[in-house]
Amino acid sequence: MKGLVADLLDWDTLYVAGRLHKPVLMLHKAEDEELHTALKLNLFFAVHTALLLLPELFSEEQLYMTLAGLSYAGDFRMYVGEDQNKVRNIVGAQIREFRALYTPILKELEEYAILDTLQGMGEQDTSPPARLYHLSMLPKRLQLMLIREWNKDGRSRDLEDVLRAAAHDTDVEDVIHRGIQDIVKISSLTQSIKGIMTAGATKSVRYSWSKVKKMWKSLQR
């Protein structure tokens, strides 16, 4: 339970947290208060992150694809063996479910972003104060990565100074995207190694080959 909550709150691996950025069928309602809070905060973190990655004007599909794609950024399996339309397919097949999952979150953030589901378009405040707010609401792992990036010059800026500087940096979304990629890259490699050890080399090779063929078909579309 501690590992699950830590991933939801800090995005240590984005393994479980990332999967829960997509609509899932909950077999049991989270009765543990800490877990319930962590599940909700994980969705808020995802929206704050997505808004920092999106332009001032964006489509509803863009928003959901950004949210669904967070856990695939940096996953080497997306380059070798996965359907290249995977994220688009996930969103396209579950647009109503994404809407139901994120509408309550977006309603609480209407001061910063508005999504018109009838028009299928959204608009957000991209001013430095708005960006600072989103940055201050990122999970701990991403904030630590921002600190490391802004202190590459040898200085020792604290979190408050880093976030203030990042809010005025027009390239901060690139830093955030690289941070997410770094988290997912390590996690995806770890999970793949575990899969090989569990399933065995022969079965893993067969599975990987089937994935490569699937990816090739998606590229031909």
WOQUIHU-V57882 format. One record per residue. RES is the residue in three letters. SS is DSSP state (helix for helix, strand for strand, loop for the rest). PHI is phi in radians with two decimals (* if undefined). OMEGA is omega in whole degrees, -180 to 180 (none if undefined). Layout:
res = [RES:RES]
ss = [SS:SS]
phi = [PHI:PHI]
omega = [OMEGA:OMEGA]
This chain:
res = [MET:LYS:GLY:LEU:VAL:ALA:ASP:LEU:LEU:ASP:TRP:ASP:THR:LEU:TYR:VAL:ALA:GLY:ARG:LEU:HIS:LYS:PRO:VAL:LEU:MET:LEU:HIS:LYS:ALA:GLU:ASP:GLU:GLU:LEU:HIS:THR:ALA:LEU:LYS:LEU:ASN:LEU:PHE:PHE:ALA:VAL:HIS:THR:ALA:LEU:LEU:LEU:LEU:PRO:GLU:LEU:PHE:SER:GLU:GLU:GLN:LEU:TYR:MET:THR:LEU:ALA:GLY:LEU:SER:TYR:ALA:GLY:ASP:PHE:ARG:MET:TYR:VAL:GLY:GLU:ASP:GLN:ASN:LYS:VAL:ARG:ASN:ILE:VAL:GLY:ALA:GLN:ILE:ARG:GLU:PHE:ARG:ALA:LEU:TYR:THR:PRO:ILE:LEU:LYS:GLU:LEU:GLU:GLU:TYR:ALA:ILE:LEU:ASP:THR:LEU:GLN:GLY:MET:GLY:GLU:GLN:ASP:THR:SER:PRO:PRO:ALA:ARG:LEU:TYR:HIS:LEU:SER:MET:LEU:PRO:LYS:ARG:LEU:GLN:LEU:MET:LEU:ILE:ARG:GLU:TRP:ASN:LYS:ASP:GLY:ARG:SER:ARG:ASP:LEU:GLU:ASP:VAL:LEU:ARG:ALA:ALA:ALA:HIS:ASP:THR:ASP:VAL:GLU:ASP:VAL:ILE:HIS:ARG:GLY:ILE:GLN:ASP:ILE:VAL:LYS:ILE:SER:SER:LEU:THR:GLN:SER:ILE:LYS:GLY:ILE:MET:THR:ALA:GLY:ALA:THR:LYS:SER:VAL:ARG:TYR:SER:TRP:SER:LYS:VAL:LYS:LYS:MET:TRP:LYS:SER:LEU:GLN:ARG]
ss = [loop:helix:helix:helix:helix:helix:helix:helix:helix:helix:loop:loop:loop:loop:helix:helix:helix:helix:helix:loop:loop:loop:loop:loop:loop:loop:loop:loop:loop:loop:loop:loop:helix:helix:helix:helix:helix:helix:helix:helix:helix:helix:helix:helix:helix:helix:helix:helix:helix:helix:helix:helix:helix:loop:loop:loop:strand:strand:strand:helix:helix:helix:helix:helix:helix:helix:helix:helix:helix:helix:helix:helix:loop:loop:loop:helix:helix:helix:loop:loop:loop:loop:loop:loop:loop:helix:helix:helix:helix:helix:helix:helix:helix:loop:helix:helix:helix:helix:helix:helix:helix:helix:helix:helix:helix:helix:helix:loop:loop:loop:loop:loop:strand:strand:strand:strand:loop:loop:loop:loop:strand:strand:strand:strand:loop:loop:loop:helix:helix:helix:helix:helix:helix:helix:helix:helix:loop:loop:loop:helix:helix:helix:helix:helix:helix:helix:helix:helix:helix:helix:loop:loop:loop:loop:loop:loop:loop:loop:helix:helix:helix:helix:helix:helix:helix:helix:helix:loop:loop:loop:loop:helix:helix:helix:helix:helix:helix:helix:helix:helix:helix:helix:helix:helix:helix:helix:helix:helix:helix:helix:helix:helix:helix:helix:helix:helix:helix:helix:helix:loop:helix:helix:helix:helix:helix:helix:helix:helix:helix:helix:helix:helix:helix:helix:helix:helix:helix:helix:helix:loop:loop]
phi = [*:-1.09:-1.13:-1.11:-1.10:-1.09:-1.20:-1.15:-1.54:-1.96:1.03:-1.04:-2.20:1.07:-1.26:-1.47:-0.97:-1.16:-1.12:-1.47:-1.40:-1.78:-1.08:-2.32:-1.57:-1.42:-1.27:-2.35:-1.22:-1.20:-1.58:-1.22:-1.09:-1.11:-1.17:-1.03:-1.13:-1.11:-1.08:-1.22:-1.11:-1.02:-1.21:-1.09:-0.99:-1.09:-1.18:-1.03:-1.14:-1.07:-1.12:-1.20:-1.55:-1.68:-1.32:-1.06:-1.92:-2.64:-1.54:-1.06:-1.11:-1.01:-1.05:-1.18:-1.20:-1.15:-1.12:-1.20:-1.48:-0.98:-1.37:-1.84:-1.13:1.50:-1.36:-1.05:-1.18:-1.30:-1.74:-2.29:1.90:-1.75:-1.05:-1.19:-1.79:-0.98:-1.13:-1.07:-1.16:-1.06:-1.21:-1.04:-1.47:-2.36:-1.00:-1.17:-1.17:-1.09:-1.07:-1.15:-1.25:-1.81:-0.99:-1.08:-1.17:-1.15:-1.10:-1.37:-2.03:-1.08:-1.18:-1.99:-2.68:-2.25:-2.06:-1.68:-1.24:-1.23:-1.54:1.25:-2.29:-2.30:-2.47:-2.37:-1.42:-1.90:-1.20:-0.93:-1.07:-1.18:-1.13:-1.07:-1.09:-1.08:-1.08:-1.23:-1.81:-1.30:-1.14:-0.99:-1.05:-1.21:-1.12:-1.13:-1.18:-1.12:-1.03:-1.09:-1.14:-1.36:-1.86:-1.10:-1.42:1.68:-1.38:-2.15:-1.26:-1.48:-1.01:-1.05:-1.16:-1.12:-1.14:-1.13:-1.18:-1.12:-1.11:-1.72:-1.62:-1.24:-1.79:-1.09:-1.10:-1.17:-1.13:-1.12:-1.09:-1.13:-1.08:-1.12:-1.02:-1.09:-1.11:-1.21:-1.01:-1.13:-1.11:-1.18:-1.14:-1.06:-1.15:-1.17:-1.11:-1.07:-1.12:-1.13:-1.15:-1.40:-1.50:1.68:-1.12:-1.08:-1.12:-1.15:-1.14:-1.06:-1.12:-1.12:-1.12:-1.13:-1.19:-1.08:-1.10:-1.13:-1.10:-1.06:-1.09:-1.16:-1.30:-1.45:-1.25]
omega = [-179:179:179:-179:180:180:179:-175:-173:-175:179:-180:-174:-178:177:-178:-180:178:-179:170:177:177:177:177:179:-180:178:177:-180:-179:177:-174:-180:179:179:179:-179:179:-180:-180:178:178:176:178:-179:-179:178:180:-179:-180:177:-180:-176:176:-179:177:-178:178:178:179:177:-180:-177:178:176:179:-178:-176:-178:-175:177:179:179:179:-176:180:177:179:180:171:-179:173:-176:177:-172:-177:179:179:179:-178:-177:-178:-174:-176:180:180:176:-180:-180:-178:-171:179:179:179:-178:178:179:-179:-176:177:-175:-178:179:177:177:-176:177:178:-178:-178:177:179:-179:174:-179:178:178:178:179:179:178:179:180:180:-179:-178:177:177:-172:-176:179:179:177:178:176:178:-180:-179:-177:179:178:-178:178:178:-178:178:177:-175:-178:180:-179:-179:179:179:-179:-179:180:-178:-177:-180:-176:180:177:179:180:-180:178:178:178:179:-179:179:-175:-179:-180:-178:-177:177:179:-179:179:178:177:-180:179:-179:-178:-174:-176:-173:-176:-180:-180:179:178:-180:-179:179:178:178:179:178:179:179:-179:178:-179:180:-180:-176:none]
